[in-house]
Amino acid sequence: MERLREALAGVVRPELWRADQYYWFTAALAARGLQAVASRLVALALAVFGLVPVVLVYSRQTAQGVALQIVAVVIAVAALAAAGMWLRDRWPSRLQSLLCVGVGCAVVALMALTTANPVFGFLSASVFVLVSVYVTCFHTPRLLALAWAVLAVVVVVLFVRAAQTDLAVALTSAAVVILVNVFAAFSFRLVVRLVESDADHADIEQLTGLRHRDAFYRDVATLLASRSRSDDRYLVVVAVNIDSFSLLLGLSGARGGNRARVAVGQALRETVRHNAIVAHVSDDDFLIADTFTTADASPLVERIRGAIAATPQRLTASIGVVCTPLPPLAAEPPDEVLDKLIGIATQAIEQARMAGGNQVRYVLRPTLEDGGGGDDDGPNGDWPGEDRPA
């Protein structure tokens, strides 16, 4: 009960309602393996939203007209395009998610306001609960307020039309639509607060939806403890530093810097494997840890560079990569091992930055005792073990 009271109190905390949780909720879904299910559900809802207005054009309960048919087709195309976006391998950006909310509001308003019978209009307006739930889970209360403003206009218009024939039906129908949306929004807000209380939220950096440094250390320690030492695997630590970040802040301010961090965070999340550990550890620094069967991490690194270059700001990054066999790490304290590996990766980043940035430096099999460089040859003798520019 105490936990429930805390969650209920959290529902109305102003600072939480002002925070956009799109990237945090995305990260929470990914951490639980639910991202694919969520994307399919959203795509299904958008597809149904898009097809319903087209079908209703041919209903006797719906107002007729060429203009209405054109609007229905346009909205259907937009909704189906949005549904296709959610079925891609790439998770939609926050802006794309906001566009989907706009499409959903437009579809529900069209369905409700074009019905000849206002009772059927109220029935259509009740579908708005899906928009309310989605916005509550992914976005801000400010956006929810805007969406409810659209719903309020629809309800008022339907109420005026219904009241001309039956005031009791108009009152009860409007009350049901409002109650369902408010109850659903606050119920799902409570669920989100309960999920936040399950420790995952404490591990997530709010801006990017990635882990913070402490969570990164803990999860890498768990990764090391869970891997078999008998197999020939390598631990790979990738340190990413956004090039010329101070210049970016000077030109575009704090908001531009935040957009860059969010873009890089999303690029990294969508590029690495599902079980990789990704963290945002400082203003312009990110860390990635994963285990490989070979010592060559260049395919992953090149995908990372391409994803960062494809961000809206066309960013570049200096990257340091450390690759070390797992078996020798078994007897070492995980935090000390990770401290040394991150230190070596940071030194590699500095070398890449001194060379002009937008480059990669690799360190293979570093000597952890003294934090020195790596061997001269890779596992197959195909590339140097110390530094290599991109």
C-alpha positions as CSV (number, residue, x, y, z in Angstrom):
1,M,0.0,0.0,0.0
2,E,2.8,2.4,0.8
3,R,4.3,1.8,-2.7
4,L,0.9,2.4,-4.2
5,R,0.5,5.7,-2.3
6,E,3.9,6.8,-3.5
7,A,3.0,6.0,-7.1
8,L,-0.3,7.9,-6.8
9,A,1.6,10.8,-5.4
10,G,3.9,10.6,-8.3
11,V,1.0,10.9,-10.7
12,V,0.5,14.5,-9.8
13,R,4.1,15.6,-9.2
14,P,4.5,18.6,-11.5
15,E,8.2,18.0,-12.3
16,L,7.4,14.5,-13.6
17,W,4.4,15.7,-15.7
18,R,6.7,18.3,-17.4
19,A,9.3,15.7,-18.4
20,D,9.2,14.2,-21.8
21,Q,9.7,10.5,-21.3
22,Y,9.7,9.3,-24.9
23,Y,13.3,8.1,-24.9
24,W,13.1,6.7,-21.3
25,F,10.0,4.7,-22.1
26,T,11.6,3.5,-25.4
27,A,14.6,2.4,-23.4
28,A,12.4,0.6,-20.8
29,L,10.6,-1.3,-23.6
30,A,13.9,-2.3,-25.2
31,A,15.3,-3.4,-21.9
32,R,12.3,-5.8,-21.5
33,G,12.3,-7.0,-25.1
34,L,8.9,-5.3,-25.7
35,Q,9.9,-2.8,-28.4
36,A,8.9,-5.0,-31.3
37,V,5.5,-5.8,-29.7
38,A,4.9,-2.1,-28.9
39,S,5.7,-1.1,-32.5
40,R,3.4,-3.6,-34.0
41,L,0.5,-2.6,-31.7
42,V,1.0,1.1,-32.6
43,A,1.2,0.2,-36.3
44,L,-2.0,-1.8,-36.0
45,A,-3.8,1.0,-34.3
46,L,-2.7,3.5,-36.9
47,A,-3.7,1.2,-39.8
48,V,-7.2,0.7,-38.4
49,F,-7.5,4.4,-37.7
50,G,-6.6,5.1,-41.3
51,L,-9.0,2.6,-42.9
52,V,-12.1,3.4,-40.7
53,P,-12.7,6.9,-42.2
54,V,-12.6,5.4,-45.7
55,V,-15.1,2.7,-44.8
56,L,-17.4,5.2,-43.0
57,V,-17.6,7.4,-46.2
58,Y,-19.9,4.7,-47.6
59,S,-22.1,4.4,-44.5
60,R,-25.6,5.9,-44.3
61,Q,-24.7,7.2,-40.9
62,T,-21.9,9.4,-42.2
63,A,-22.2,12.7,-44.0
64,Q,-21.5,12.4,-47.7
65,G,-19.6,14.6,-50.2
66,V,-16.6,14.6,-52.5
67,A,-14.6,16.9,-50.2
68,L,-15.1,14.4,-47.3
69,Q,-14.0,11.5,-49.4
70,I,-10.8,13.4,-50.4
71,V,-10.1,14.2,-46.7
72,A,-10.7,10.6,-45.7
73,V,-8.4,9.3,-48.4
74,V,-5.6,11.8,-47.4
75,I,-5.9,10.8,-43.7
76,A,-5.9,7.1,-44.6
77,V,-2.7,7.5,-46.6
78,A,-1.1,9.4,-43.8
79,A,-2.1,6.9,-41.2
80,L,-1.0,3.9,-43.3
81,A,2.4,5.7,-43.9
82,A,2.7,6.2,-40.2
83,A,1.9,2.6,-39.6
84,G,4.6,1.5,-42.0
85,M,7.1,3.7,-40.2
86,W,6.4,1.8,-37.0
87,L,7.0,-1.5,-38.8
88,R,10.5,-0.6,-39.8
89,D,13.6,-1.9,-38.0
90,R,14.5,1.6,-37.0
91,W,12.5,2.9,-34.0
92,P,10.7,6.2,-34.8
93,S,12.2,9.4,-33.5
94,R,10.3,11.6,-31.1
95,L,9.3,14.0,-33.9
96,Q,7.8,11.1,-35.9
97,S,6.0,10.0,-32.8
98,L,4.5,13.4,-32.4
99,L,3.3,13.3,-36.0
100,C,1.6,10.0,-35.3
101,V,-0.2,11.6,-32.4
102,G,-1.4,14.4,-34.8
103,V,-2.6,11.8,-37.3
104,G,-4.5,9.9,-34.6
105,C,-6.2,13.1,-33.4
106,A,-7.2,14.0,-36.9
107,V,-8.6,10.6,-37.7
108,V,-10.7,10.4,-34.5
109,A,-12.1,13.9,-35.0
110,L,-13.0,13.1,-38.6
111,M,-14.7,9.9,-37.6
112,A,-16.7,11.5,-34.9
113,L,-17.7,14.8,-36.6
114,T,-18.8,13.3,-39.9
115,T,-21.4,10.9,-38.5
116,A,-25.0,11.9,-39.2
117,N,-26.1,10.4,-35.9
118,P,-24.3,12.2,-32.9
119,V,-24.6,9.0,-30.8
120,F,-22.4,7.2,-33.3
121,G,-20.2,10.2,-33.2
122,F,-19.7,9.8,-29.4
123,L,-19.0,6.1,-30.1
124,S,-16.2,7.1,-32.5
125,A,-14.9,9.7,-30.1
126,S,-14.4,7.0,-27.4
127,V,-11.7,5.6,-29.6
128,F,-9.7,8.7,-28.6
129,V,-8.7,6.7,-25.5
130,L,-6.0,5.0,-27.5
131,V,-4.4,8.4,-28.3
132,S,-4.7,9.4,-24.6
133,V,-3.0,6.2,-23.5
134,Y,-0.2,6.5,-26.0
135,V,0.5,10.1,-25.1
136,T,0.5,9.3,-21.4
137,C,3.0,6.6,-21.9
138,F,5.4,8.3,-24.3
139,H,5.0,12.1,-24.1
140,T,4.3,15.1,-21.9
141,P,1.1,16.2,-20.1
142,R,1.3,19.3,-22.2
143,L,0.8,17.3,-25.3
144,L,-1.9,15.3,-23.6
145,A,-3.6,18.6,-22.8
146,L,-3.4,19.6,-26.5
147,A,-4.9,16.3,-27.6
148,W,-7.7,16.6,-25.0
149,A,-8.4,20.1,-26.4
150,V,-9.1,18.5,-29.7
151,L,-11.3,15.9,-28.0
152,A,-13.1,18.7,-26.1
153,V,-14.0,20.4,-29.3
154,V,-15.3,17.2,-30.7
155,V,-17.4,16.4,-27.6
156,V,-18.9,19.9,-27.5
157,V,-19.9,19.8,-31.1
158,L,-21.5,16.3,-30.7
159,F,-23.2,17.4,-27.4
160,V,-24.8,20.4,-29.1
161,R,-26.1,18.2,-31.9
162,A,-27.3,15.4,-29.6
163,A,-28.9,17.8,-27.2
164,Q,-31.3,19.1,-29.9
165,T,-33.1,15.7,-29.8
166,D,-32.3,14.2,-26.4
167,L,-30.5,16.1,-23.7
168,A,-30.1,13.0,-21.4
169,V,-28.4,11.0,-24.1
170,A,-26.1,14.0,-24.9
171,L,-25.1,14.3,-21.2
172,T,-24.4,10.6,-20.6
173,S,-22.6,10.1,-23.9
174,A,-20.3,13.1,-23.3
175,A,-19.7,12.0,-19.7
176,V,-18.7,8.5,-20.8
177,V,-16.2,9.7,-23.4
178,I,-14.6,12.1,-20.9
179,L,-14.6,9.6,-18.1
180,V,-13.0,6.8,-20.2
181,N,-10.2,9.1,-21.4
182,V,-9.4,10.6,-18.0
183,F,-9.5,7.2,-16.2
184,A,-7.3,5.6,-18.9
185,A,-4.8,8.4,-18.8
186,F,-4.4,8.4,-15.0
187,S,-4.4,4.6,-14.8
188,F,-1.6,4.3,-17.3
189,R,0.3,7.2,-15.7
190,L,0.1,5.1,-12.5
191,V,1.5,2.1,-14.3
192,V,4.3,4.1,-15.7
193,R,5.1,5.4,-12.2
194,L,5.2,1.8,-10.9
195,V,7.5,0.8,-13.7
196,E,9.7,3.8,-12.8
197,S,9.9,2.5,-9.2
198,D,11.2,-0.8,-10.3
199,A,14.8,0.5,-10.3
200,D,15.2,0.7,-14.1
201,H,14.2,4.3,-14.1
202,A,16.9,5.1,-11.6
203,D,19.4,3.6,-14.0
204,I,18.3,5.6,-17.0
205,E,19.6,9.1,-17.9
206,Q,16.4,11.1,-18.7
207,L,17.6,13.1,-21.7
208,T,18.8,10.2,-23.9
209,G,17.1,7.2,-22.4
210,L,20.5,5.5,-22.0
211,R,22.1,4.2,-18.9
212,H,24.2,6.5,-16.7
213,R,27.8,5.7,-15.6
214,D,26.9,3.8,-12.4
215,A,24.4,1.6,-14.2
216,F,26.9,1.0,-17.0
217,Y,29.5,-0.3,-14.4
218,R,27.0,-2.5,-12.7
219,D,25.6,-4.0,-15.9
220,V,29.1,-4.7,-17.3
221,A,30.0,-6.4,-14.1
222,T,26.9,-8.6,-14.5
223,L,27.9,-9.2,-18.1
224,L,31.3,-10.4,-17.1
225,A,29.9,-12.6,-14.4
226,S,27.4,-14.2,-16.7
227,R,29.8,-15.2,-19.5
228,S,31.6,-18.5,-19.7
229,R,35.3,-18.1,-19.3
230,S,36.0,-21.3,-21.4
231,D,34.8,-19.8,-24.7
232,D,37.0,-17.7,-26.9
233,R,35.1,-14.4,-26.4
234,Y,36.3,-10.8,-26.2
235,L,35.0,-7.9,-24.2
236,V,34.8,-4.8,-26.4
237,V,34.5,-1.3,-24.9
238,V,33.7,1.5,-27.3
239,A,34.1,5.1,-26.1
240,V,32.4,7.8,-28.3
241,N,33.0,11.5,-28.1
242,I,31.1,14.0,-30.2
243,D,33.5,16.1,-32.2
244,S,33.5,19.9,-31.7
245,F,30.7,19.7,-29.1
246,S,31.8,23.0,-27.4
247,L,31.5,24.7,-30.8
248,L,28.1,23.2,-31.3
249,L,27.0,24.6,-27.9
250,G,28.3,28.0,-28.8
251,L,26.4,28.1,-32.1
252,S,23.1,26.5,-31.1
253,G,23.0,26.8,-27.3
254,A,22.0,24.2,-24.7
255,R,18.9,23.2,-26.7
256,G,21.1,22.3,-29.8
257,G,23.5,20.4,-27.5
258,N,20.6,18.4,-26.1
259,R,19.3,17.6,-29.6
260,A,22.7,16.4,-30.5
261,R,23.0,14.2,-27.4
262,V,19.5,12.7,-28.1
263,A,20.3,12.1,-31.7
264,V,23.6,10.3,-30.9
265,G,22.0,8.3,-28.1
266,Q,19.2,7.1,-30.5
267,A,21.8,6.3,-33.2
268,L,23.8,4.2,-30.8
269,R,20.7,2.4,-29.4
270,E,19.5,1.5,-32.9
271,T,23.0,0.4,-34.1
272,V,24.2,-2.0,-31.4
273,R,22.9,-5.4,-30.6
274,H,20.0,-5.9,-28.3
275,N,22.1,-7.1,-25.4
276,A,24.8,-4.5,-25.7
277,I,25.2,-2.0,-22.9
278,V,25.0,1.6,-23.9
279,A,25.5,4.6,-21.6
280,H,25.6,8.4,-21.7
281,V,28.3,9.3,-19.2
282,S,29.0,13.0,-19.7
283,D,28.0,15.9,-21.9
284,D,29.5,14.5,-25.1
285,D,30.7,11.1,-24.1
286,F,29.1,7.7,-24.6
287,L,30.2,4.2,-23.7
288,I,29.3,0.8,-25.3
289,A,30.2,-2.6,-23.9
290,D,29.5,-6.0,-25.6
291,T,31.1,-9.4,-26.1
292,F,32.3,-10.7,-29.4
293,T,33.6,-14.0,-30.7
294,T,36.4,-12.3,-32.5
295,A,38.7,-9.4,-31.8
296,D,37.6,-7.4,-34.8
297,A,35.1,-4.8,-33.7
298,S,35.4,-2.7,-36.9
299,P,32.0,-3.7,-38.4
300,L,30.2,-2.4,-35.3
301,V,32.3,0.7,-35.2
302,E,31.7,1.6,-38.8
303,R,28.0,1.2,-38.3
304,I,28.2,3.5,-35.4
305,R,30.1,6.1,-37.4
306,G,27.6,5.9,-40.2
307,A,24.6,6.2,-37.8
308,I,26.1,9.3,-36.2
309,A,26.9,10.8,-39.6
310,A,23.2,10.2,-40.5
311,T,21.9,12.3,-37.6
312,P,20.0,15.5,-38.5
313,Q,23.0,17.5,-37.4
314,R,25.4,15.5,-39.5
315,L,27.6,14.9,-36.5
316,T,31.0,13.2,-36.4
317,A,32.7,11.5,-33.5
318,S,36.1,10.5,-32.3
319,I,36.0,6.8,-31.1
320,G,38.3,4.7,-29.0
321,V,37.9,1.0,-29.0
322,V,39.4,-1.5,-26.6
323,C,39.2,-5.3,-27.2
324,T,40.4,-7.8,-24.7
325,P,40.0,-11.5,-24.1
326,L,37.5,-12.4,-21.4
327,P,39.2,-15.3,-19.6
328,P,42.0,-13.2,-18.1
329,L,39.4,-10.9,-16.6
330,A,37.8,-13.7,-14.4
331,A,40.0,-13.1,-11.4
332,E,40.0,-9.3,-11.6
333,P,37.5,-6.9,-9.8
334,P,35.0,-5.8,-12.5
335,D,35.1,-2.1,-11.5
336,E,38.9,-2.0,-11.7
337,V,39.0,-3.8,-15.0
338,L,36.4,-1.4,-16.5
339,D,38.2,1.7,-15.0
340,K,41.3,0.6,-16.9
341,L,39.6,-0.2,-20.1
342,I,37.7,3.1,-20.1
343,G,40.9,4.9,-19.4
344,I,42.6,3.2,-22.3
345,A,39.7,4.0,-24.6
346,T,39.7,7.6,-23.5
347,Q,43.4,7.8,-24.3
348,A,42.6,6.4,-27.8
349,I,39.9,9.1,-28.2
350,E,42.5,11.8,-27.4
351,Q,44.8,10.4,-30.1
352,A,41.9,10.4,-32.6
353,R,41.0,14.0,-31.6
354,M,44.6,15.1,-31.9
355,A,44.7,13.6,-35.4
356,G,41.8,15.9,-36.5
357,G,38.7,14.0,-35.2
358,N,36.2,11.9,-37.0
359,Q,38.6,9.0,-36.6
360,V,38.9,5.7,-34.7
361,R,41.7,4.3,-32.7
362,Y,41.8,0.6,-31.7
363,V,43.6,-1.0,-28.8
364,L,43.8,-4.8,-28.8
365,R,44.7,-6.9,-25.8
366,P,45.8,-4.0,-23.6
367,T,48.1,-4.7,-20.7
368,L,45.8,-3.9,-17.8
369,E,48.5,-4.1,-15.1
370,D,50.0,-0.8,-16.2
371,G,47.2,0.5,-18.4
372,G,49.5,0.3,-21.4
373,G,48.9,-0.3,-25.1
374,G,48.0,-3.6,-26.8
375,D,49.8,-6.3,-28.7
376,D,51.1,-5.6,-32.1
377,D,49.0,-8.2,-33.9
378,G,45.4,-9.0,-33.9
379,P,44.0,-12.5,-33.3
380,N,44.3,-13.4,-36.9
381,G,47.2,-11.1,-37.8
382,D,44.9,-9.1,-40.1
383,W,45.1,-5.7,-38.4
384,P,47.3,-4.0,-35.8
385,G,46.5,-4.5,-32.2
386,E,47.3,-0.9,-31.1
387,D,46.0,2.1,-32.9
388,R,44.3,2.3,-36.3
389,P,42.8,5.4,-37.9
390,A,39.4,5.1,-39.5
